[in-house]
């Protein structure tokens, strides 16, 4: 019997690594694809997915392709590169007759405030450039699915945290600062509830969707724990780190001033609507399809995140 190759695009990122771990747990054949780093003990190749020929070579002979790539968090890059990258991956999957499993996010939903909770059927009228870029990208894939050009499934994740998630708010706003003996600092409002996903859960969920034929052609919200406030999250970090920090809230006017000098704040500004009112995602559709799936609670997930970053203090420089 011919081995089925599971190709992971974005293999060095947090979700790519989580997918690979789950594939290893299931003893499946893996090909890791990234722009630079190779993973020890796994067949790895380098590829720029913005290049059509490199994408075709990276995906060739694959049975399953997991698109878990992250692009630099800048609106201009997203608008220019996400649709191009998706077109290249779609064409390469069609050429190899591979099933595409796409890690999407929820930025396309709008206008805010969103329905509480919001599900896969929420209106998609994004008011942000990043939301527009993700909707355009996903629409390309949905059109190919509708035209029966390829098998694919879309998994939409909430903001995620966990090992390797150096771009997550849990790292940037909490853990990185607290490990430097600084109070956590956020742009959210104090009592707003928000749902978050654990990166390891997302990796497991994507493999579940890959191996389930009845999921083909559909969109699923990926697993999340119950919504939490910033104060509740801070309490968990304080408990695990043995600290007593109080969170610092950055008011909108100060964020606008600082964003002139700090690009990351400028990019975060257009997504601030997610933290101005309750932002609660439903994953009931996934739960009904996979009732045995166990969601990792925040307490356990944050412990694993802290442990990972403490043990790999130089990890950020290697990503």
Secondary structure, 3 states (H helix, E strand, C coil): CCCCEEEEECCCCHHHHHHHHHHHHCCCEEEEEECCCCCCCCEEEECCCCCHHHHHHHHCCEEEEEECCCCCCCHHHHHHHHHHHHHHHHHHHHHHCCEEEEEECCCCCECCCCCCCECCCCCECCCCHHHHHHHHHHHHHHHHHHCCCCCEEEEECCCEECCCCCCCHHHHHHHHHHHCCCCCEECCCCCCCECCEEHHHHHHHHHHHHHCHHHCCCEEECCCCCCECHHHHHHHHHHHHCCCCCCEECCHHHHHHHHCCCHHHHHHHCCHHHHCCCECECCHHHHHHCCCCCCCCHHHHHHHHHHHHHHCCCHHHHC
